[in-house]
Amino acid sequence: MAFLAEDNTTPVGVNRDPASLVAKKLGLKLKFENTAFDTIIPGVGGIRYDFTATTMSAIPERRKCCI
């Protein structure tokens, strides 16, 4: 679950916050991108994104894409 802050550009919420904490602990800088839901798994599989901080379920159709 992610939302935009009052500035309408800064992502905040359950998905973003843990990712930010992990990145900070590892000394990494994150770049968040809002994207269409159906492009997330292909984007990770195609190395456009390093990971996703998206709430989703593992279903057989999604597993076929990139594993």
Backbone as CSV, one residue per row, in Angstrom:
resi,resn,N_x,N_y,N_z,CA_x,CA_y,CA_z,C_x,C_y,C_z
1,MET,0.833,-1.165,0.000,0.000,0.000,0.000,0.880,1.231,0.000
2,ALA,0.732,1.987,-1.000,1.502,3.221,-1.114,0.550,4.360,-1.465
3,PHE,0.908,5.507,-1.009,0.102,6.695,-1.229,1.037,7.836,-1.569
4,LEU,0.486,8.929,-2.017,1.279,10.125,-2.243,1.072,11.078,-1.078
5,ALA,2.163,11.694,-0.646,2.098,12.672,0.441,1.325,13.894,-0.035
6,GLU,1.167,14.846,0.853,0.388,16.046,0.532,0.944,16.821,-0.661
7,ASP,2.245,16.647,-0.956,2.815,17.340,-2.115,2.412,16.677,-3.436
8,ASN,1.713,15.542,-3.345,1.211,14.793,-4.495,2.302,14.217,-5.389
9,THR,3.529,14.113,-4.873,4.619,13.508,-5.638,5.447,12.524,-4.806
10,THR,5.522,12.724,-3.514,6.360,11.890,-2.655,5.605,10.637,-2.222
11,PRO,6.110,9.429,-2.609,5.431,8.216,-2.175,5.687,7.950,-0.691
12,VAL,4.648,7.523,0.006,4.734,7.155,1.416,3.874,5.916,1.627
13,GLY,4.114,5.214,2.717,3.222,4.115,3.051,3.929,2.814,3.357
14,VAL,3.113,1.795,3.529,3.573,0.485,3.977,4.586,-0.136,3.019
15,ASN,4.424,0.040,1.724,5.362,-0.540,0.765,6.678,0.222,0.715
16,ARG,6.624,1.508,0.776,7.819,2.338,0.626,8.677,2.367,1.882
17,ASP,8.056,2.469,3.023,8.809,2.692,4.256,9.800,1.576,4.593
18,PRO,9.413,0.286,4.557,10.403,-0.762,4.834,11.532,-0.791,3.801
19,ALA,11.197,-0.548,2.536,12.234,-0.522,1.500,13.236,0.589,1.783
20,SER,12.746,1.735,2.208,13.638,2.852,2.543,14.535,2.519,3.728
21,LEU,13.989,1.848,4.733,14.788,1.478,5.905,15.885,0.479,5.546
22,VAL,15.558,-0.509,4.717,16.561,-1.491,4.290,17.651,-0.809,3.473
23,ALA,17.261,0.045,2.544,18.245,0.755,1.724,19.160,1.606,2.594
24,LYS,18.591,2.288,3.555,19.400,3.124,4.443,20.403,2.273,5.218
25,LYS,19.963,1.143,5.727,20.837,0.242,6.487,21.982,-0.279,5.610
26,LEU,21.695,-0.512,4.330,22.705,-1.031,3.397,23.525,0.068,2.731
27,GLY,23.189,1.313,3.010,23.905,2.431,2.403,23.573,2.633,0.937
28,LEU,22.358,2.281,0.538,21.939,2.401,-0.851,20.978,3.565,-1.019
29,LYS,20.909,4.095,-2.220,19.961,5.148,-2.541,18.851,4.546,-3.398
30,LEU,17.619,4.808,-3.022,16.483,4.283,-3.770,15.921,5.319,-4.716
31,LYS,15.432,4.818,-5.834,14.669,5.651,-6.755,13.326,4.947,-6.931
32,PHE,12.270,5.579,-6.488,10.939,5.000,-6.610,10.324,5.435,-7.928
33,GLU,9.653,4.486,-8.570,8.945,4.784,-9.809,7.523,4.286,-9.702
34,ASN,6.570,5.140,-9.975,5.186,4.701,-10.090,5.015,4.152,-11.494
35,THR,4.490,2.963,-11.581,4.345,2.316,-12.875,3.047,1.527,-12.910
36,ALA,2.617,1.171,-14.080,1.410,0.356,-14.213,1.650,-1.012,-13.583
37,PHE,0.645,-1.521,-12.878,0.801,-2.779,-12.154,1.272,-3.909,-13.060
38,ASP,0.736,-4.015,-14.263,1.081,-5.136,-15.135,2.483,-5.043,-15.729
39,THR,3.224,-3.975,-15.450,4.607,-3.870,-15.933,5.634,-4.180,-14.840
40,ILE,5.171,-4.407,-13.616,6.110,-4.597,-12.499,6.927,-5.878,-12.653
41,ILE,6.269,-7.019,-12.791,7.008,-8.286,-12.868,7.883,-8.341,-14.118
42,PRO,7.375,-7.979,-15.298,8.278,-7.955,-16.453,9.445,-6.981,-16.262
43,GLY,9.209,-5.877,-15.565,10.284,-4.921,-15.306,11.370,-5.478,-14.415
44,VAL,10.982,-6.241,-13.397,11.966,-6.887,-12.525,12.679,-7.995,-13.300
45,GLY,11.911,-8.802,-14.030,12.497,-9.897,-14.810,13.423,-9.404,-15.905
46,GLY,13.126,-8.246,-16.464,13.940,-7.671,-17.526,15.023,-6.739,-17.015
47,ILE,15.214,-6.717,-15.718,16.235,-5.921,-15.035,16.048,-4.414,-15.241
48,ARG,14.833,-3.998,-15.518,14.544,-2.565,-15.533,14.495,-2.049,-14.096
49,TYR,13.989,-2.910,-13.200,13.922,-2.598,-11.778,14.727,-3.642,-11.019
50,ASP,15.350,-3.241,-9.930,16.098,-4.185,-9.101,15.182,-5.006,-8.208
51,PHE,14.097,-4.420,-7.769,13.132,-5.133,-6.927,11.824,-4.364,-6.944
52,THR,10.812,-4.980,-6.353,9.526,-4.299,-6.211,9.138,-4.260,-4.749
53,ALA,8.571,-3.166,-4.354,8.025,-3.015,-3.004,6.519,-2.900,-3.144
54,THR,5.953,-3.830,-3.886,4.539,-3.806,-4.222,3.814,-4.921,-3.489
55,THR,2.633,-4.655,-3.054,1.806,-5.685,-2.447,1.167,-6.489,-3.561
56,MET,1.498,-7.795,-3.600,0.896,-8.685,-4.590,0.977,-10.108,-4.078
57,SER,0.195,-10.965,-4.650,0.188,-12.381,-4.280,0.923,-13.192,-5.339
58,ALA,1.540,-14.275,-4.904,2.181,-15.197,-5.844,1.109,-16.122,-6.407
59,ILE,0.853,-15.999,-7.682,-0.109,-16.873,-8.341,0.593,-17.526,-9.532
60,PRO,0.119,-18.670,-9.983,0.800,-19.390,-11.070,1.090,-18.532,-12.307
61,GLU,0.162,-17.687,-12.701,0.381,-16.858,-13.894,1.562,-15.913,-13.712
62,ARG,1.718,-15.361,-12.525,2.832,-14.449,-12.276,4.155,-15.203,-12.200
63,ARG,4.143,-16.398,-11.688,5.370,-17.182,-11.582,5.922,-17.573,-12.948
64,LYS,5.051,-17.737,-13.932,5.477,-18.116,-15.277,6.310,-17.026,-15.944
65,CYS,6.079,-15.791,-15.581,6.707,-14.657,-16.245,8.216,-14.638,-16.114
66,CYS,8.715,-14.774,-14.913,10.113,-14.404,-14.698,10.923,-15.424,-13.909
67,ILE,10.385,-16.540,-13.602,11.153,-17.520,-12.807,11.668,-18.609,-13.704
